[in-house]
Amino acid sequence: MKLFVFSILCGICFLCVSAPAVAQEANVVDRNDIDFLIEQNYDAEAIIAYLEDGPRVLNLDLVDLRFMAKKKAPPQLIMWLKKHMPKAAEKFDITAVLESWKKDHNESALLRLVEAKKPGLALSAQATIQLMRAGVPRSIIKALRERKPAPIVPKQSTQALTLDEIVLMANEGKTDEEIIKTIEKNAPVFDVDAAKILELKSDGLSVVVLREIYARRKKTQPPEKKAEKPTSRPTETTTIASAPVLQLYRETGTGISMLRPADFVITKEFQGLKALIQMVAPSEDETGELPDLELSIMVVSPRRKSTTPLKMVDLRPVAASFAQGLKNQFAKDGIVMETEKPQKTWLANRRALMISTQASVTKTHSGYQGASYLMHDKGRIVVVSYSVILEKAHRWRPILQACVKSLVFETPNREAPAQEGSTKREQVMQLFKAWRTAVRQLDFQTYKRIHTGLEDTVQSRQSFLQLARGINEEGKRVEINGIDFEANAINYNVFSVNGMSAFVMPFAKDKKAWFLVHQKK
């Protein structure tokens, strides 16, 4: 555990300097770095001189060059990059397919690239689902699998059929009957709960298949006798089925709060401008390895002469150096840390960059998965991270992700957003828009302020995250349909690929302002 804390602190030491200076010191140069230099009005000759004053390692491929050409990068620079781009950058693998799709979203161009490669890729079930969840069109996945030397068939050995293989069969076009026959033939036992069933549904499994999976879930112990009803209601702790007990953690020093598993051990370290709060699952292992389960919050105040607020563009070189710093530090301990390119997202009403990470095999575990979210808050750089060993990722990764997304920057005594408009209809429209924006941007504080009777508890944050996940992760569109002032209700519709659903949200007026009415379950 101490080794991991030290590694993280070393990995973020770059945050104490300004972002442009960090970008100049990095040896690895990717498209984000070159885009940043172009945005700062450096011409082609100046950028080439910087790259030649090395050694610099170009982390580019042909897709990067095509994207830069579309953004009107200097032709002289494009020609130089193409000439000096390492041949390894043209390697055709799963990562190349994902990167190509994320950059261009050009289905026809990527399909031509796949068809031109021989003999193709040997896709595992996990890799296929990874492509599907990243939004890669099924036509491309089908082309990749058709070029495979041999198709994947359900396992006939003693190894149990996995949920990933079932999702794969469904997305290959297997019928419900074929999938259920395969399940019955393998007779597996699945470790699933209600949350996992919803996740599998979003992956494309039908209700019939989900019922078969749920019927083969692990049987729990017989329930104990129902305890007497407590005299007082717990305020900050609750238990959900097949999940750990969660608590609401508040750190007064940093002004941050979030959900965390109740039995996690908390350690704090404050060194100058850096603060690290680490929450790990209790363990008897003292070997110095990474903890099995970990949440961490890092708050860093950069030394900057300028008082101008940091912008999103300033985070790009910071995120790149953060990822490279982690790789370098863990490499010293013989651990290979792989990171994906940062993705824009929202967290706690702030624009953030998410970096997914995966560590290789260590002495005690087969590997780790995790993610780090980087964002700005009042001149500070905040990094919120989680990691989990692969053996426990199936159960714990959604829980740790929810804990991270429950993050709130506490701002006490702040009133609800002002409702502009000359008529009450316009004011209620502003209330609805504030609700929709809060859900989109994971802004629980605003969500709480525009509701009456909503307390900040574990249950309320979980309900908020469930609502946000249902709208954001499934790409749904939310539009108001009408306002009924006789019933004091907002009628709105939610649109998705499966159609439209209608909902009603009650509201009321209190002290000359409109609020949504929290409906207790």
Disulfide bonds with the S-S distance in Angstrom:
none
